[in-house]
Amino acid sequence: MTKNEEIRDALIAIELKGIILLFIMCFFCSNANAQTKIRIKDFSQNYYAQVVTKPDSSTYNIQVYEKGTNKRLINATADQISDDLLENDQLIPNVKELPYGSQSVLIYEDYNFDGVKDFAIMNGMNSCYGGPSFDIYLYINKAFVYNDAFSELSNQYCGMFQVDAKAKTLTTMTKDGCCWHQYSEYVVKNNKPVPIKIVEEDARGNSPYFVAVNTKEWTNGKKKETNELFMPYETLETVLSFKLMKNNKTVCLFSQDSALYYTLVRQDGSIEFYYPHPHYDEQNQTNIIDSIHYSKTTIGFKNKDVYYEIYKEGSNIGIRLKMQDGSLINLEGDPSTLKGNIDDLIITKNKNVII
């Protein structure tokens, strides 16, 4: 082989290596930019959608297109999505199990009650306790427009909100641990959710662990606020209960934290009156629980100027109210509603019971 032929072969080899190297670089570049597309199952005659991801990105793009023109209408971003609703390599839309069940990446329904469906698109797991959160796009002036006020109903509460198309209301729920919940109801005015009722349930107080319920309601722009107590969430150790003949209210004596309590419960479940009211004694640094007196046929206590006496005498049961002036009011109970009994083995284990 001549010197010129050796030089020619060397140049060809270098050229081939350059071509191969260029091919490899292009291959890796194309793969680095490769997109994974997951179709969202058909949900509309007018639109289709997909989720797009890139290997070098930690975000997801949820894209909505117009059928026929393939015009992209929405390109939303999520930092995390729920992929448990994957079926035959497609995501299932419009699943909304409230409050804690499965919720789709895309939900297509009418949120402002104008007769045209809107979009809720998952933006991550940013609602309470790491639950799904959504951005809301309303159909306004022939376009889907992001709405901050509606989106807040998902992002600031627990998951997606509930839609009542018949009543034209939206409802949300949020919580803090086991013992505080908030339920809110909204109507829509000028494409904004406006609260008409907010109910807060709080059972974080001290024994007895009644549920304090604060309710705010708005009617014709006027606000009404009420505060009520309800019986504790947990199952109670009921000593005695029965209904009063006159008003159908329920008398209930129950034991909690080694103390005996008396309650009078209205028909709607709210507590009209209870005794005792535990309080903290700063001087002795201890909780004070007022006493309840017990005999074989009666349980009694004094509240202000009235002595209350729950009695069980033969088949008769009821409450006697002994007034300071000596007068007596007898509230008869319905024996057929009686549960439990006046049993010293149950009652005397409570530290505030005096025999």
C-alpha positions in Angstrom: 0.0 0.0 0.0 1.4 3.4 -1.0 1.7 6.3 1.4 -1.1 8.1 -0.3 -3.4 5.1 0.1 -2.6 4.9 3.8 -3.5 8.6 4.2 -6.7 8.1 2.3 -7.8 5.0 4.5 -7.0 7.0 7.6 -9.1 9.9 6.5 -12.0 7.5 5.7 -11.7 5.9 9.1 -11.8 9.3 10.8 -14.8 10.3 8.8 -16.7 7.1 9.6 -16.0 7.6 13.4 -17.3 11.1 13.1 -20.5 10.0 11.4 -21.0 7.2 14.1 -20.3 9.7 16.9 -22.8 12.2 15.4 -25.4 9.4 15.1 -25.0 8.4 18.8 -25.2 12.0 19.9 -28.4 12.5 17.9 -29.9 9.3 19.2 -29.3 10.3 22.8 -30.6 13.9 22.2 -33.8 12.6 20.6 -34.3 10.2 23.5 -33.6 12.9 26.1 -36.4 14.9 24.6 -38.7 12.0 24.1 -42.2 12.4 25.5 -44.5 9.9 27.1 -48.1 10.5 26.3 -51.0 8.9 28.2 -54.4 9.3 26.7 -57.3 10.2 28.9 -60.3 8.0 28.0 -63.0 9.7 25.9 -65.2 12.0 28.0 -66.7 14.4 25.4 -67.9 14.7 21.9 -66.0 18.0 21.5 -62.7 17.5 23.4 -60.0 15.0 24.1 -57.1 15.1 26.6 -53.7 13.6 27.4 -51.0 13.6 30.1 -47.5 14.3 28.8 -44.3 13.6 30.7 -40.6 14.0 29.9 -37.8 11.8 31.4 -35.8 14.8 32.6 -38.8 16.6 34.1 -40.6 16.1 37.4 -43.8 17.7 36.2 -46.8 16.5 34.2 -48.6 18.4 31.5 -52.4 17.8 31.2 -53.5 19.0 27.8 -57.0 19.4 26.5 -57.6 19.6 22.7 -60.5 20.4 20.5 -61.6 17.5 18.4 -61.5 18.0 14.6 -59.2 21.0 14.7 -56.7 19.5 17.3 -56.4 23.0 18.7 -54.9 22.9 22.2 -57.2 24.6 24.7 -55.6 23.9 28.0 -52.0 23.1 28.9 -52.0 22.7 32.7 -49.1 21.6 34.9 -49.1 19.2 37.9 -46.2 18.3 40.2 -47.9 15.0 41.0 -50.9 13.0 39.7 -52.9 10.0 40.6 -52.3 7.1 38.3 -54.4 4.5 40.1 -57.2 5.0 37.5 -55.2 3.6 34.6 -57.1 1.1 32.4 -55.7 -0.3 29.1 -53.0 2.3 29.1 -55.5 5.1 29.4 -56.5 7.3 32.4 -60.2 7.1 33.4 -61.8 10.6 33.7 -64.7 11.9 35.9 -64.1 9.7 38.9 -64.8 11.7 42.1 -65.1 9.6 45.2 -65.5 12.0 48.1 -64.0 12.9 50.4 -61.1 10.5 50.4 -61.6 8.0 47.5 -60.2 7.9 44.0 -60.3 11.2 42.0 -59.4 11.5 38.3 -56.7 13.6 36.8 -59.5 15.3 34.8 -63.1 15.9 35.8 -65.5 17.4 33.3 -68.7 18.9 34.8 -70.6 22.2 35.2 -69.3 24.2 38.1 -70.9 27.6 37.7 -74.3 26.2 36.7 -74.5 28.0 33.4 -75.4 24.8 31.5 -71.9 24.3 30.0 -69.4 21.9 31.4 -66.1 23.1 32.8 -62.8 21.4 33.7 -61.2 20.4 36.9 -57.6 19.4 36.3 -55.3 17.9 38.9 -52.4 20.1 39.8 -50.9 17.8 42.4 -51.5 16.4 45.9 -51.7 19.7 47.6 -55.0 19.7 49.5 -55.4 18.6 53.1 -53.3 15.6 54.3 -51.6 15.3 50.8 -54.9 14.8 49.0 -55.6 15.6 45.3 -55.9 19.3 44.4 -57.3 20.8 41.2 -57.3 23.9 39.1 -60.7 24.9 37.8 -61.2 26.2 34.2 -64.6 27.7 33.5 -66.0 28.0 30.0 -66.4 31.7 29.5 -66.7 33.6 26.2 -65.9 30.4 24.2 -62.7 29.7 26.0 -61.7 27.8 29.1 -60.4 30.3 31.6 -58.6 29.5 34.9 -60.7 30.6 37.9 -58.8 31.3 41.1 -61.9 31.4 43.4 -63.2 28.0 42.3 -59.7 26.5 42.4 -59.3 27.6 46.0 -62.3 25.3 47.0 -60.1 22.4 46.0 -56.6 23.5 47.0 -57.6 24.9 50.4 -59.9 22.0 51.5 -59.9 18.2 51.3 -59.8 17.1 47.7 -62.3 18.1 45.1 -65.6 19.7 46.1 -69.1 18.2 45.7 -71.5 19.6 43.1 -75.2 19.5 43.5 -76.6 20.3 40.1 -80.2 20.2 41.2 -79.8 22.6 44.2 -77.0 24.5 42.4 -74.7 24.4 45.3 -71.1 23.4 46.0 -69.9 21.9 49.2 -66.4 21.5 50.7 -64.9 19.7 53.7 -61.7 20.1 55.6 -60.4 18.8 58.9 -57.7 19.0 61.5 -57.0 15.6 63.0 -59.8 13.4 64.3 -61.7 16.1 66.2 -62.2 19.2 64.1 -64.2 19.3 60.9 -65.5 22.1 58.7 -68.3 21.7 56.1 -69.1 24.7 53.8 -71.9 25.2 51.3 -71.7 27.7 48.4 -73.9 29.2 45.7 -72.4 30.8 42.6 -72.7 34.5 41.9 -70.9 36.2 39.0 -68.8 33.1 38.5 -67.6 33.1 42.1 -68.5 30.7 44.9 -70.2 32.6 47.7 -70.7 30.8 51.1 -74.2 30.4 52.4 -73.5 28.0 55.3 -70.4 27.0 57.2 -70.5 24.4 60.0 -67.5 23.7 62.3 -67.5 20.7 64.5 -64.9 20.8 67.3 -64.4 18.0 69.8 -61.0 19.1 71.1 -62.2 20.3 74.4 -61.8 18.7 77.8 -64.0 16.1 79.4 -66.9 15.7 78.8 -65.8 15.6 75.2 -68.9 17.2 73.7 -68.9 18.3 70.1 -69.1 22.0 69.9 -70.9 23.0 66.6 -70.7 26.6 65.3 -73.0 27.3 62.4 -72.9 30.4 60.2 -75.7 31.0 57.7 -76.4 33.8 55.2 -79.9 34.5 54.0 -80.5 37.5 51.8 -77.2 38.9 52.9 -78.0 38.6 56.6 -75.7 36.5 58.7 -77.0 34.2 61.5 -74.6 32.4 63.9 -75.5 29.7 66.4 -73.5 27.6 68.8 -74.6 24.2 70.0 -73.3 21.2 71.8 -73.8 17.5 70.8 -72.9 14.3 72.4 -69.3 13.0 72.0 -68.2 11.2 68.8 -67.2 8.0 70.6 -69.5 5.4 72.1 -70.5 6.4 75.6 -70.9 4.2 78.7 -74.6 5.0 79.2 -75.8 4.4 82.7 -79.4 5.5 82.2 -81.5 7.1 79.5 -85.2 7.7 78.7 -87.5 10.2 76.9 -89.7 12.7 78.7 -93.5 12.3 78.0 -94.2 16.0 77.7 -91.6 17.1 75.1 -89.9 14.0 73.9 -86.5 15.2 75.0 -84.0 12.6 76.2 -82.5 12.3 79.6 -79.1 10.6 79.5 -76.6 9.8 82.3 -73.2 8.6 81.1 -69.8 7.9 82.5 -66.6 9.4 81.1 -63.1 9.6 82.6 -64.4 8.2 85.9 -67.1 10.9 86.2 -70.9 10.8 85.9 -72.6 13.3 83.7 -76.3 14.3 83.2 -77.6 15.6 79.9 -80.9 16.8 78.6 -80.9 16.3 74.8 -83.3 18.0 72.4 -85.1 16.1 69.6 -82.5 17.4 67.0 -79.7 15.9 69.1 -78.4 19.2 70.6 -77.8 19.4 74.3 -80.1 21.8 76.2 -78.4 21.3 79.6 -75.7 19.3 81.2 -74.1 18.8 84.6 -71.5 19.0 86.1 -69.3 21.6 84.4 -65.7 20.6 85.2 -63.4 23.6 85.9 -59.8 24.0 86.8 -58.9 25.1 90.3 -55.8 27.3 89.9 -55.0 27.4 93.7 -55.0 23.6 94.1 -54.0 23.0 90.4 -56.6 20.3 89.9 -59.9 19.8 87.9 -63.0 20.2 90.0 -66.0 18.1 89.1 -69.2 18.8 91.1 -70.9 16.0 92.9 -73.9 13.9 92.1 -75.8 12.2 94.9 -77.0 8.6 94.6 -79.5 6.4 96.4 -81.1 3.1 95.4 -84.0 4.9 93.6 -82.7 8.4 92.8 -79.8 10.3 91.4 -79.7 14.0 92.2 -77.7 17.2 92.0 -78.1 21.0 92.7 -77.6 23.5 89.9 -78.0 27.1 91.1 -81.3 27.2 93.0 -82.8 24.1 91.6 -82.3 20.5 92.9 -82.7 17.9 90.1 -83.7 14.4 91.0 -83.9 11.6 88.5 -86.1 8.8 90.0 -87.0 5.2 89.2 -89.8 4.1 91.5 -91.4 0.8 90.4 -92.5 1.3 86.8 -92.4 5.1 87.1 -89.5 7.1 85.9 -88.9 10.8 85.5 -87.3 14.0 86.9 -88.4 16.1 89.8 -87.3 19.7 89.9 -87.3 21.0 93.5 -87.4 24.8 93.5 -86.0 27.1 96.2 -89.5 28.3 97.2 -90.5 24.7 97.9 -92.5 24.1 94.8 -92.1 20.9 92.8 -92.2 20.2 89.1 -92.5 16.6 88.0 -91.5 15.7 84.5 -92.7 12.2 83.8 -90.6 9.8 81.6 -91.8 7.2 79.1 -91.0 3.8 80.7 -91.0 2.2 77.2 -87.9 4.2 76.2 -85.9 3.3 79.4 -82.4 2.0 78.8 -80.0 1.0 81.6 -80.8 1.0 85.3 -79.8 2.8 88.5 -77.1 0.3 89.4 -74.7 1.2 92.3 -72.0 -1.1 90.8 -71.9 1.1 87.7 -72.5 4.5 89.3 -70.2 4.3 92.4 -67.1 3.8 90.3 -67.4 7.4 89.3 -65.4 9.7 91.5 -68.0 12.5 91.7 -70.8 10.2 92.9 -71.7 10.5 96.6 -73.7 7.8 98.2 
